[in-house]
């Protein structure tokens, strides 16, 4: 049976992640012996179409050159602070955290939408990550629950664009990585 040109194009793209997963060594942070994050200077980077830069609140990690000094008294909360400052849409978002399992961390951010433009809406972000003694990695997956009032005053074309934009954002994973670069400067 011959494959269509479309199948020939899609098949390699679909198989590559599965093949790479087999090469990753199968790390499961939830089953690892828990480690404590080391104090020091951390460089924070983001991936995900640069969308994450809109999430920074400006008053915490990432507000100055994406380089953060983590003091010994702050190491336990640092992964959660990264999420609060990089994966929340505004300071009023609430966070719920699951109990840490090994070196795996997980939680959820819930933010109310603007009360004038989209009253009653919610933006939630599922957060999953892992830590090691010298770095933290967090992935955020955004979900929008926009009420009809958010697009009520728009033309059908504009409303469709807003909904399409929300779906696009929901399809992206925002990755935050903080790597220790040395002692605090």
N, C-alpha and C positions, 0 to 999 in steps of 0.2 A: 504494500500500500504506500503510495507516494504522499508526502506531506505537501500541503499548500504553501505558497510563499509566506503567507501570514503566520502559519504554524512554525515555519522554519525561523522566522524572526522572533516569535514569542517564546518558543521552547528554550533556547539558551538563556534568555533573560529570566525565565521562571526557574531554571535549574541552578543557576549560579549561586543564589543565596543558600539553597539546600546543600550544595557541595561545599561552600565556604563554612557553613555551620559545622560540618564534619571535621574541618581542619582547625577549628578554634580551640581544641583541647577540652571542650565541654565544661568550662568553668561554671560552677553553680555557687554563687556567693552565699546563698542561704545555708549551704552545708559546710562552709568553711569555719574554722576556728575564729571567733571574733577578734579583730584587731582594733587598736585605738589609733586614731588619726594623730600624726605628729604635729606639734606646733611649728610655725614657721611662715615663710612668705609663700603664697600660692598664686599662680597665674591662672586666670579663669578664661576659658574659651567657650564659644557657643557655635553650634551648627544647627541648621534647620532653615535655610533660606534667609538668614539674618532677621527672621521674624522675632526672635527672642529679644533683640535689642529694644523693641517697643515695650517689653514687659518690665524693664528695670525701673525701680522706684526712685532711684537717684539718691537714696539716703542710707546705703548699706554696701554690702559687697558689690564690687563692680562700679561704684560711683567715681573711683579714681583710678584710671588707667588699667582696670581689670587686674590689678595686682593687690592682693589682700594679705595683711599681716594677721595671722591667726595665733592668738595667745594661748598658753596652756589651759586657761580657764574656759576657752571658747571652743575647744576641739570637739567636744561632745555635741554641741548644737550647730556646728559649722555646716554639715550637710543640709540640715533643715533651713538654716539661714540662706543658703544658696537658693533653695527652692523658693523661699519667701521673696527674695529679692530679684530673681530672674524668671520665675514662672507664675507670678501673680500679675493680674492686670491693673490692680490698684492696691493701695495699702489696706483697704477694708476687706480684703479677701480672708476667708477663714480656712484653716488647715486642719485636717485630721490625719494623724499618723498611725500606722500599724506598728505593732511591736517589732523591734528589730530582730531579724533571724540571721544568725551568723554575721556576715558582712553585707547582707541585703537590706535595703531600706525601701519603704513604700508608703505612699500617702495620697492624699487628694486635696486639691485646692478648690474652693467654691467661691465665686465672685458674683455679686448681684450686678446686673446690667444697669446702665445709666437710667435713673428714675424718670427723666424727662423724655429721652429718646426711645427707650425700650423698657418701660416699667414692667416689672414682674419676670424679666428674663434672667437666665443664669449662664455663667461660663464656668465650666469645671475643667480641671486638669488632673489627669491620672499621672502620678509620679512613681517611677521605679528607678532604682539605682543600686550602686554598690560602692563600697569604700575599701581602701587599703591603707596601709600606714602612711603612704605618701601621695594619695590622690583620691578624688571622689568623682564619680560619674553619675549623672542623673538624666533620665529621659522623661520628657513631658508630652503627653498626648492630650490635646485640647478638644473639648466638646461644647458646642453651643446649643442652648435652648432659648431661641429667640421667639418672643410672642408675636402674634400678627401685628400688634401695635408698632413694632419696630419698622415695618415697611408700609404701614397704612397710608402715609402721605406721599408715597412714591409712585412713579409710573410703573406699570408692569415690568418694563425693561430694567429699571433701576432695582426693583424688588428682586428680580431674578439674579441680577449681578451681586446683590448683597448675599443672597442665599448661596450662590455659587462660590463667592469668596469665603463664606463660613465653611462650606464643604471642603474647599481647598485647604484651609487652615487645619481642619480636622484630619486631613490625610497626612499631614506632616508631623514628624517627631522632632521635638526640640531637644537637643542634647547639650548639656552643660558639663564641662570637665574642669576640675580644679586640680592642678598639679603643683606639688611642693617644689620650689626652686632653690630653697636654702633657708638660712635664718632670716628673721625679720630685719628689714633695713631701716 
